[in-house]
Amino acid sequence: MRMIFVNLPVKDLKASRTFFAALGYTFNEQFSDDTAACTVISDNIFVMLLTEPKFRDFITGEISDTSKGTEVITALSASSRAECDDLLAKALAAGAKPWKPAIDYGFMYGISFQDLDGHIWEYMWMDMAAQQQAS
């Protein structure tokens, strides 16, 4: 089984931990300290929230300025349309900014937002049976 570790720079680690906890995520303290927080998305998906100085240890060049451009879109599946809407509401209540309007293709629905550091997150639900019938 493969695992994915998304590494993201954050300006305020404590605020970022609070934000992702508000979305319902937990942290693996074994891989967390005052410079990093290992956010557990699922059994094999983790987001490493790294202070900017810690993040610089892993890169060459500069940290992307999310106020000037999109660095990446991190898209995760959701179990339902309601879960998408619930996650968006939680994110906005925790300080996120709306990004794009919700998309609704009937068989596919998604929302998006910018986290505290401007990173883009999408949550998508797909009804595969309805999509296959439409094809």
PAZAPA-4460 file (N, C-alpha, C; in steps of 0.05 Angstrom, whole numbers, plus 32768, in hexadecimal, padded with zeros to 4 digits):
% residues 135
    n_x    n_y    n_z   ca_x   ca_y   ca_z    c_x    c_y    c_z   seq   type   mol
   8011   7FE9   8000   8000   8000   8000   8012   8019   8000     1      M     A
   800C   802B   7FEF   801A   8045   7FEE   800C   8058   8002     2      R     A
   801C   806B   800B   8012   8080   801C   801A   809A   800F     3      M     A
   800B   80AF   8015   8012   80CA   800A   8015   80DD   8022     4      I     A
   802A   80ED   8020   8030   8101   8034   8031   811C   8025     5      F     A
   801D   812C   8028   801D   8147   801C   802B   8159   8030     6      V     A
   803F   8167   8027   804E   817A   8038   8046   8196   8031     7      N     A
   803D   81A5   8045   8034   81C1   8041   8041   81D4   8055     8      L     A
   804B   81EA   804B   8055   81FF   805D   803F   820E   806B     9      P     A
   8042   8214   8084   802E   8224   8093   803C   823A   80A2    10      V     A
   802F   8250   80A5   803A   8267   80B3   8037   8264   80D1    11      K     A
   8020   8258   80DA   801A   8255   80F7   8011   8238   80FB    12      D     A
   8023   8227   8105   801D   820B   8108   8006   8206   811C    13      L     A
   8006   8215   8132   7FF0   8211   8145   7FD5   8217   8138    14      K     A
   7FD3   822D   812A   7FBA   8235   811C   7FB2   8220   8107    15      A     A
   7FC6   8215   80F9   7FC0   8201   80E5   7FB6   81E7   80F2    16      S     A
   7FC2   81DF   8108   7FB9   81C7   8116   7F9C   81CB   811F    17      R     A
   7F96   81E3   812A   7F7A   81E9   8132   7F67   81E8   811B    18      T     A
   7F6F   81F3   8104   7F5F   81F2   80EC   7F59   81D6   80E3    19      F     A
   7F6D   81C5   80E0   7F68   81AA   80D6   7F5A   8198   80EA    20      F     A
   7F5E   819E   8104   7F4E   8190   8119   7F31   8197   8116    21      A     A
   7F2B   81B0   810F   7F0F   81B9   810C   7F02   81AB   80F5    22      A     A
   7F11   81A1   80E2   7F06   8191   80CB   7F02   8174   80D3    23      L     A
   7F0B   816D   80EB   7F07   8152   80F4   7F1F   8140   80F2    24      G     A
   7F36   814B   80EA   7F4E   813A   80E7   7F5E   8138   8101    25      Y     A
   7F6D   8123   8104   7F7E   811F   811B   7F9B   8121   8113    26      T     A
   7FAD   811F   8127   7FC9   8122   8122   7FD8   810A   812D    27      F     A
   7FED   8102   811E   7FFF   80ED   8128   8015   80FC   8137    28      N     A
   8014   80FB   8152   8027   810A   8162   8043   80FF   8160    29      E     A
   8046   80E6   8158   8060   80D9   8154   8070   80E8   813F    30      Q     A
   8063   80F5   812C   8070   8103   8116   806A   8121   8117    31      F     A
   8064   812B   812F   805E   8147   8132   8070   8153   8148    32      S     A
   8076   816C   8145   8085   817B   815A   807F   8198   8157    33      D     A
   8090   81AA   8160   808B   81C6   815E   8090   81D2   8142    34      D     A
   809A   81C1   8130   809F   81CA   8114   808E   81BB   8100    35      T     A
   807F   81A6   8108   8070   8196   80F6   8058   8189   8104    36      A     A
   8043   8185   80F4   802C   8176   80FE   8023   8162   80E8    37      A     A
   8022   8149   80F0   801A   8134   80DD   7FFB   8131   80DF    38      C     A
   7FED   813C   80CB   7FD0   813B   80CA   7FC8   8121   80BD    39      T     A
   7FB7   8112   80CB   7FAD   80F8   80C1   7F93   80FD   80B2    40      V     A
   7F94   80F9   8098   7F7C   80FB   8087   7F6E   80E0   8085    41      I     A
   7F7E   80CB   8082   7F74   80B0   8082   7F8B   809D   8088    42      S     A
   7F86   8083   8087   7F9C   8070   808E   7FB5   8073   807D    43      D     A
   7FB2   807D   8065   7FCA   8080   8053   7FCD   809C   8047    44      N     A
   7FBF   80B0   8052   7FC2   80CB   8048   7FC8   80DD   8060    45      I     A
   7FDE   80EC   805D   7FE7   80FE   8073   7FEF   8118   8067    46      F     A
   7FEA   812D   8076   7FF3   8148   806F   8007   8151   8084    47      V     A
   801F   8156   807C   8034   8160   808E   8032   817F   808D    48      M     A
   8029   818A   80A3   8028   81A7   80A5   8043   81AF   80B1    49      L     A
   8053   81BE   80A1   806E   81C5   80A9   8071   81E3   80AC    50      L     A
   807D   81EC   80C1   8083   8209   80C3   8094   8210   80AB    51      T     A
   8092   8229   80A3   80A1   8231   808B   80BF   822C   808E    52      E     A
   80CC   8231   80A4   80E9   822A   80A6   80EE   820C   80A3    53      P     A
   80DC   81FB   80AE   80DF   81DE   80AB   80DB   81D6   808E    54      K     A
   80C6   81E2   8081   80C1   81DC   8065   80D8   81E3   8053    55      F     A
   80E6   81F9   8059   80FD   8201   8049   8113   81EC   804A    56      R     A
   8115   81DD   805F   8129   81C7   8061   8125   81B2   804B    57      D     A
   810D   81B0   8040   8106   819B   802D   8105   81A5   8010    58      F     A
   8108   81BF   800B   8105   81C9   7FF0   811E   81D8   7FE7    59      I     A
   811F   81DC   7FCD   8131   81F0   7FC1   811F   8206   7FB6    60      T     A
   8129   821E   7FB5   8119   8234   7FAB   8108   823F   7FC1    61      G     A
   80F3   824D   7FB9   80E2   825C   7FCC   80C8   824D   7FD1    62      E     A
   80BC   8253   7FE7   80A1   8249   7FEE   808D   8259   7FDC    63      I     A
   807A   824B   7FD0   8066   8258   7FBF   8056   826C   7FCF    64      S     A
   8050   8283   7FC3   803F   8297   7FCF   8022   8292   7FC5    65      D     A
   8012   8286   7FD7   7FF7   827E   7FCF   7FE5   8295   7FCB    66      T     A
   7FED   82AD   7FD2   7FDC   82C5   7FCD   7FDF   82CE   7FB0    67      S     A
   7FF4   82C3   7FA2   7FF9   82CB   7F86   7FF4   82B5   7F72    68      K     A
   7FF1   829D   7F7B   7FED   8287   7F69   7FE5   826D   7F77    69      G     A
   7FDB   825A   7F68   7FD3   8240   7F74   7FEB   822D   7F71    70      T     A
   7FF4   8222   7F88   800A   8210   7F87   8002   81F3   7F81    71      E     A
   7FEB   81EB   7F8B   7FE0   81D0   7F87   7FC3   81D0   7F91    72      V     A
   7FB4   81BD   7F86   7F99   81B9   7F91   7F99   819D   7F9D    73      I     A
   7F94   819C   7FB7   7F93   8182   7FC5   7F75   817A   7FC5    74      T     A
   7F6F   8165   7FB7   7F53   815B   7FB4   7F50   8141   7FC3    75      A     A
   7F3B   8140   7FD3   7F35   8127   7FE2   7F19   811F   7FDC    76      L     A
   7F14   8105   7FDE   7EF9   80FB   7FD9   7EE8   80FF   7FF2    77      S     A
   7ECE   8101   7FEE   7EBB   8103   8004   7EA6   80ED   8000    78      A     A
   7E99   80E5   8015   7E86   80CF   8014   7E6A   80D8   800A    79      S     A
   7E66   80F2   800A   7E4B   80FC   8002   7E4D   811A   7FFC    80      S     A
   7E38   8124   7FEF   7E36   8141   7FEB   7E35   8150   8006    81      R     A
   7E26   8143   8018   7E23   814F   8033   7E3E   8151   8041    82      A     A
   7E4F   813D   803E   7E6A   813F   804A   7E7A   8156   803E    83      E     A
   7E78   815A   8023   7E85   8171   8017   7E7C   818B   8023    84      C     A
   7E62   818E   8025   7E57   81A7   8030   7E5F   81AB   804D    85      D     A
   7E5F   8195   805D   7E66   8196   8079   7E83   819E   807C    86      D     A
   7E95   8193   806C   7EB1   819A   806D   7EB6   81B7   8066    87      L     A
   7EA7   81C1   8051   7EAA   81DD   804A   7EA1   81EF   8061    88      L     A
   7E8B   81E8   806D   7E80   81F8   8083   7E94   81F9   809A    89      A     A
   7EA0   81E2   80A1   7EB4   81E0   80B6   7ECC   81F1   80AF    90      K     A
   7ED5   81EE   8097   7EEE   81FD   808E   7EE9   821B   8090    91      A     A
   7ED3   8224   8085   7ECD   8241   8086   7ECA   824B   80A3    92      L     A
   7EBD   823B   80B4   7EBB   8243   80D0   7ED6   8244   80DE    93      A     A
   7EE9   8234   80D5   7F03   8233   80E1   7F17   8247   80D5    94      A     A
   7F0D   8258   80C2   7F1E   826D   80B7   7F26   826A   809A    95      G     A
   7F1D   8255   808C   7F23   8251   8070   7F15   8267   805F    96      A     A
   7F1F   826A   8046   7F12   827D   8033   7F05   826C   801D    97      K     A
   7EEE   8274   8014   7EE3   8265   7FFC   7EF6   8268   7FE5    98      P     A
   7EF7   8253   7FD4   7F08   8255   7FBD   7EF7   8258   7FA3    99      W     A
   7EEB   8242   7F9A   7EDA   8243   7F83   7EBE   823A   7F8B   100      K     A
   7EAA   8242   7F7C   7E8E   8238   7F82   7E8E   8219   7F80   101      P     A
   7E7B   820E   7F8F   7E77   81F1   7F8E   7E72   81E8   7F71   102      A     A
   7E7B   81D1   7F6A   7E75   81C6   7F4F   7E60   81B0   7F53   103      I     A
   7E4E   81AE   7F40   7E38   819A   7F43   7E32   8190   7F27   104      D     A
   7E3B   8178   7F21   7E35   816B   7F08   7E20   8155   7F0C   105      Y     A
   7E12   8155   7F22   7DFF   8140   7F28   7E0C   8128   7F34   106      G     A
   7E1C   8119   7F24   7E2A   8101   7F2E   7E44   8109   7F3C   107      F     A
   7E4C   8122   7F3A   7E65   812B   7F47   7E60   8147   7F53   108      M     A
   7E69   814A   7F6C   7E65   8163   7F7B   7E7E   8169   7F8B   109      Y     A
   7E85   8182   7F8B   7E9D   8189   7F9A   7E9E   81A5   7FA4   110      G     A
   7EAD   81A9   7FB9   7EB1   81C4   7FC5   7ECF   81C9   7FC7   111      I     A
   7ED6   81E2   7FCB   7EF3   81E9   7FCF   7EF6   8201   7FE1   112      S     A
   7F0D   8203   7FED   7F13   8219   7FFE   7F32   821C   8000   113      F     A
   7F3A   8233   800B   7F56   8239   8011   7F5A   8237   802F   114      Q     A
   7F6E   8227   8038   7F73   8226   8055   7F80   823F   805F   115      D     A
   7F89   823F   8077   7F94   8257   8084   7FAC   8262   8075   116      L     A
   7FBB   8251   8067   7FD3   8259   8059   7FCF   825B   803B   117      D     A
   7FB6   825A   8032   7FAF   825D   8016   7FB1   8244   8005   118      G     A
   7FB6   822D   8012   7FB7   8213   8003   7F9B   820C   7FFB   119      H     A
   7F97   8202   7FE2   7F7D   81FB   7FD8   7F76   81DE   7FDE   120      I     A
   7F5E   81DB   7FE8   7F53   81C0   7FEF   7F39   81BD   7FE1   121      W     A
   7F35   81A5   7FD5   7F1B   819E   7FC9   7F12   8183   7FD5   122      E     A
   7EF8   8181   7FD9   7EEB   8168   7FE2   7ED7   8162   7FCD   123      Y     A
   7ED8   8149   7FC2   7EC7   8141   7FAB   7EB8   8128   7FB2   124      M     A
   7E9E   8127   7FAB   7E8E   8110   7FAD   7E86   8108   7F90   125      W     A
   7E87   80ED   7F8B   7E7E   80E3   7F71   7E6C   80CB   7F75   126      M     A
   7E56   80CC   7F66   7E44   80B5   7F65   7E4B   80A5   7F4C   127      D     A
   7E5C   8091   7F50   7E68   8083   7F39   7E52   8074   7F29   128      M     A
   7E3E   806A   7F37   7E28   805C   7F28   7E19   806F   7F16   129      A     A
   7E13   8087   7F20   7E05   809B   7F0F   7E17   80A4   7EF8   130      A     A
   7E31   80A7   7EFD   7E43   80AF   7EE8   7E45   809A   7ED2   131      Q     A
   7E46   8081   7EDA   7E48   806B   7EC6   7E2E   806A   7EB6   132      Q     A
   7E17   806F   7EC2   7DFD   806F   7EB3   7DFC   8086   7EA0   133      Q     A
   7E08   809D   7EA7   7E08   80B5   7E96   7E1A   80B0   7E7E   134      A     A
   7E2F   80A0   7E81   7E41   809B   7E6B   7E34   808A   7E57   135      S     A
***
